[in-house]
Amino acid sequence: MEKVFGRTKGLTDVPFHYCPGCTHGIIHRLIGEVLEELDIIEDTIGVAPVGCTGFSLDFFSCDFVGAAHGRGQAVATGIKRALPDKIVFTIQGDGDIAAIGTAHAIHVAARGEKITSIMVNNALFGMTGGQMAPTTLAGQVTTTSPYGRDCAVVGTPIDLPKTIATLNGAVYVAAVSVDTPKNIMQAKKAIKKAFQVQQKGLGYALVSVLSTCPTNWGLSPVDSLKWLRENMMPVYQMGELKVAKEVEAL
Ligand code: SF4
């Protein structure tokens, strides 16, 4: 029988540990495919801080380094500066990059570090128990906001990619989703461009991917996709938020 589909070489054969219905696995696969298509598996070093992505080193075929919570981009900066010929990327949850690691996210982009960051936004801290994050939506119930996020007390959700897009060193910023086949294809295009930006040495690139967390949202996998579409997509600006002139030709 003709083989029509196979696992990308960018991923190992270790089964994902993610909860059923979680879209983290799709994002991993897209990154793995991009690494394979750009033929950079052997030249890439990934960095994953604490969070649901923390076991990424088991799943990707490239080299991988673990980092303390929120410090992925600082570690990636050090690796890239020491080994400028390597392709260096981070994969971080929103609780990690937009809360604990906010300062790194801002300054890495301001400095235009030539790394690629993939932010997985599921509107809360996933692995640590579903606590409220800066990305948690107004009124959203989490384990630390049992009556719903009260924006009068804790402020409104931070749209990190929008902020990063204002910084000169960030040359490519996109916000995508993996809730439908069409959106998955668009997400892959954005992720690929973010790696190509680094291959050409153009500057910092960030792709934020809206992702589900059925476990902490207390929803079925199908209802989680619906919830993401109806609640997250209207709040977070979607699409290519910044394409610097030098990136347009890619
Ligand atoms: S806790 Fe949420 S984000 Fe983490 S693996 Fe489970 S469903 Fe996915």
Boltz pocket constraint, residues with backbone or C-beta under 6 A from the ligand:
constraints:
  - pocket:
      binder: B
      contacts: [[A, 17], [A, 18], [A, 19], [A, 20], [A, 21], [A, 22], [A, 23], [A, 24], [A, 52], [A, 122], [A, 126], [A, 127], [A, 212], [A, 213], [A, 214], [A, 215], [A, 216]]
      max_distance: 6.0
